[in-house]
Amino acid sequence: MKKVSTLPRNHRPLWSGLGVHFAPEYAGNSNKPLHPTFNRRAAVKSGLAWLKLQRKYTIMKNTIKLPVPRKDLEFPLMKALEKRRTKRKWKDDSLSNQELSNLLWAACGITKAETKRSKSKRTTPSASNSQAIKIYVAMKKGLFLYDEKKHQMILILSKDIRENIGTQKMMRSAPVGLIYVSDYSKFKMYIAKNDNQKWFVSGTDTGFISQNVYLYCAAANLCTVILGLVDRDKLHKIMGLKEDEKVVYTQVVGKSLDET
Ligand SMILES: Cc1cc2nc3c(=O)[nH]c(=O)nc-3n(C[C@H](O)[C@H](O)[C@H](O)COP(=O)(O)O)c2cc1C
């Protein structure tokens, strides 16, 4: 039988609408009749609302929504090409969210949204538009995955794994470590038939991304190094990657020591 409270709203006990088992005298005793003020529909409704809020909060807590990338940044392309350099020293400062936003968008941000007929396009080319390279971002506050579709970073590990970014000691101090991971499951058969071909295409696709990062860094006065000296197996384990996800290269980024 449906029980509806006859008490005015402000006289109902606190647990009214939350479920009879929350009422102290009913706690844990399912044989007792329902509390006279129990309203099942309200209970379900408030429970669902609470769950929805909880889920939204968890997603927000584990995601960094990046600001819109500054596409109006002015720096001549030819100058960026000239200034592009591998620099192995940086300030002990983290990058701002705006810098991360620009950097990740330059690396593989979306430049054409997907439609019903075609896949999205990125700032960098990829074999048959497979978009197999994912970018993980290692920072002091944890390891994140760049979700280019929503231009946000999703928390993967609440752990600083930067000491594994490269085997050279100096690389551990970089504020940002980009980890380029190839998802082999995204390659169609005609692009890469075996692991050798998949590895080759992964290296090529990563090269384009890395060069975009180099050029953005040149234009934004940041320092960067692409790293081949990486213990890939160790990183793979630490990051909890799947069998067909492979660490290709890593790339460190930091703020320049000089202002120009
Ligand atoms: C595929 C690749 C792997 C590299 N790996 C490393 C590395 O592990 N450590 C490092 O300090 N530099 C690394 N570099 C950077 C090169 O040493 C650097 O590009 C080269 O000395 C030329 O300097 P430049 O980039 O300033 O023109 C790598 C470069 C490439 C293209």
The ligand as an SDF file (V2000), in Angstrom:
LIG
                    3D

 31 33  0  0  0  0  0  0  0  0999 V2000
   63.3940   10.3150  -32.7170 C   0  0  0  0  0  0  0  0  0  0  0  0
   64.1830   11.2260  -31.8040 C   0  0  0  0  0  0  0  0  0  0  0  0
   64.5560   10.7770  -30.5580 C   0  0  0  0  0  0  0  0  0  0  0  0
   65.2680   11.6220  -29.6980 C   0  0  0  0  0  0  0  0  0  0  0  0
   65.5900   11.1830  -28.4400 N   0  0  0  0  0  0  0  0  0  0  0  0
   66.2460   11.9880  -27.5910 C   0  0  0  0  0  0  0  0  0  0  0  0
   66.5160   11.5720  -26.2560 C   0  0  0  0  0  0  0  0  0  0  0  0
   66.1780   10.4860  -25.8280 O   0  0  0  0  0  0  0  0  0  0  0  0
   67.1580   12.4300  -25.4440 N   0  0  0  0  0  0  0  0  0  0  0  0
   67.5480   13.6830  -25.8590 C   0  0  0  0  0  0  0  0  0  0  0  0
   68.1160   14.4010  -25.0530 O   0  0  0  0  0  0  0  0  0  0  0  0
   67.2660   14.1110  -27.1100 N   0  0  0  0  0  0  0  0  0  0  0  0
   66.6200   13.3180  -27.9910 C   0  0  0  0  0  0  0  0  0  0  0  0
   66.3230   13.7520  -29.2550 N   0  0  0  0  0  0  0  0  0  0  0  0
   66.6420   15.1260  -29.6470 C   0  0  0  0  0  0  0  0  0  0  0  0
   67.8380   15.1700  -30.6000 C   0  0  0  0  0  0  0  0  0  0  0  0
   69.0150   14.9330  -29.8870 O   0  0  0  0  0  0  0  0  0  0  0  0
   67.8580   16.5580  -31.2560 C   0  0  0  0  0  0  0  0  0  0  0  0
   66.7130   16.7000  -32.0490 O   0  0  0  0  0  0  0  0  0  0  0  0
   69.0980   16.7300  -32.1100 C   0  0  0  0  0  0  0  0  0  0  0  0
   70.2380   16.8430  -31.3160 O   0  0  0  0  0  0  0  0  0  0  0  0
   68.9990   17.9550  -32.9960 C   0  0  0  0  0  0  0  0  0  0  0  0
   68.7660   19.1270  -32.2420 O   0  0  0  0  0  0  0  0  0  0  0  0
   67.5600   20.0920  -32.5400 P   0  0  0  0  0  0  0  0  0  0  0  0
   66.2990   19.3490  -32.2620 O   0  0  0  0  0  0  0  0  0  0  0  0
   67.7290   21.2720  -31.6320 O   0  0  0  0  0  0  0  0  0  0  0  0
   67.6440   20.4750  -33.9830 O   0  0  0  0  0  0  0  0  0  0  0  0
   65.6300   12.9200  -30.1340 C   0  0  0  0  0  0  0  0  0  0  0  0
   65.2490   13.3400  -31.4050 C   0  0  0  0  0  0  0  0  0  0  0  0
   64.5240   12.5310  -32.2280 C   0  0  0  0  0  0  0  0  0  0  0  0
   64.0850   13.0330  -33.5750 C   0  0  0  0  0  0  0  0  0  0  0  0
  1  2  1  0
  2  3  1  0
  2 30  2  0
  3  4  2  0
  4  5  1  0
  4 28  1  0
  5  6  2  0
  6  7  1  0
  6 13  1  0
  7  8  2  0
  7  9  1  0
  9 10  1  0
 10 11  2  0
 10 12  1  0
 12 13  2  0
 13 14  1  0
 14 15  1  0
 14 28  1  0
 15 16  1  0
 16 17  1  0
 16 18  1  0
 18 19  1  0
 18 20  1  0
 20 21  1  0
 20 22  1  0
 22 23  1  0
 23 24  1  0
 24 25  2  0
 24 26  1  0
 24 27  1  0
 28 29  2  0
 29 30  1  0
 30 31  1  0
M  END
$$$$
